[in-house]
Structures are given as structure tokens and as C-alpha cells.
Amino acid sequence: MLPFFLGEPQELPDPALPTQFAKHVAETEEPWLELAPTPQRDRRGNRLWDLTLWRGERPLRRWTTVTGRPETERLDRFWRPGNHAPLPPGAYTVGSPIKLHSGDLYEIGRSWFIPVDPLFGTTRGHFGIHEDVSLDGTAGCIGLAGRALTEEVTRWVKQVGARYLVVLD
């Protein structure tokens, strides 16, 4: 840790590629989520990402999302906390959805927050799936456009019991 604080470069291992994990989960017929970038952008310049719910190798549902912000797309996605870059590629666990209340952080909405935790080393964290209230992108979470969409995704995740997320690059 000390070299990092002194500004010296450090050798850090690359995380495992998510494709092997996705293949393993798909073979089990377990429901899982996949986040994949698309070439499309919204009118604010945010890259659009497809969030797909799978059961094994069969897609059940797909939603359009954002992660990060246009000006942070090319920043380090693994080792720079607080840089608002998109979610790092890799495998994650999906936690139980948390009902939000009026006193919670405004930017994550007023409906649900679904925590996602990386299964690889990174200094970034506190990731989740939530409403993108301002529609200007996220600090690295998966942002959904509106309360209704957030509630729909939450219902599906709870109903099928999706426990894993794979983020592609």
C-alpha cells in the first residue's frame, strides 16, 4: 500500500475474465444477470448497456441501463475509487434487494437498491442496481431510467432468484 500513497506505480493482478464464470453459471441453468455495452448512447451522451436476465443459456428479459458517465468511460475501472467510471468487468454476487425510503440518498432513487459485490480484487465498491434519478449517469452503479423500470427489474430478480451478475467489457 505504501507505494500507492507515495504516487509510485504498482503491479496489480488483472481480474479473471468473466466469460469463463458466465459459461459455468449458464451450464447450471441458474438464473443470472449479464451487463453488456452497446454502441448506442442516450441524448446526454451516456453509453447504453443491456442488462439481460438469463436462465442458463436462455434470455428471459432485457433492459436498457447506464453505468458511469460519458466523461469517465475511459478511466481506470478497477483501482480508482470515486472516479465514476463504469462498473468493472467481471463476476459479481447479487444481494437481496433493499427497499429505499424518503430519507435515503436522493441520487439512488426512492424504490429499490440491489447490491452487487465483485468476486475479484478491486479498490472500488458499494456497487448496485438502482434508479438513475438525475438521468446523467452513475458513479459506477447500474442505473435504470425511472421508478417503474427499477421496480420491474427488482421484481424479476426477486422472483427468479438471480444470484450472479457478469459484466462484459
Number of C-alpha atoms within 10 A of each C-alpha: 6 8 9 9 8 8 8 8 9 10 5 10 8 10 15 14 16 19 15 12 16 22 12 12 20 17 11 11 13 17 22 26 27 21 25 17 17 11 7 11 13 13 9 11 13 22 21 20 23 16 23 19 24 21 20 18 16 11 14 15 13 15 17 18 26 29 29 24 21 19 11 18 18 10 14 14 21 20 14 13 16 11 17 23 26 26 26 24 21 23 26 23 17 22 18 16 19 13 12 16 12 9 7 11 10 14 14 21 22 20 20 21 22 21 18 23 16 22 16 15 14 17 10 19 16 12 18 21 23 32 28 24 18 14 17 18 29 26 21 27 28 25 28 27 18 17 17 12 17 23 17 12 22 21 13 14 21 15 9 15 15 20 17 23 27 27 22 18 13
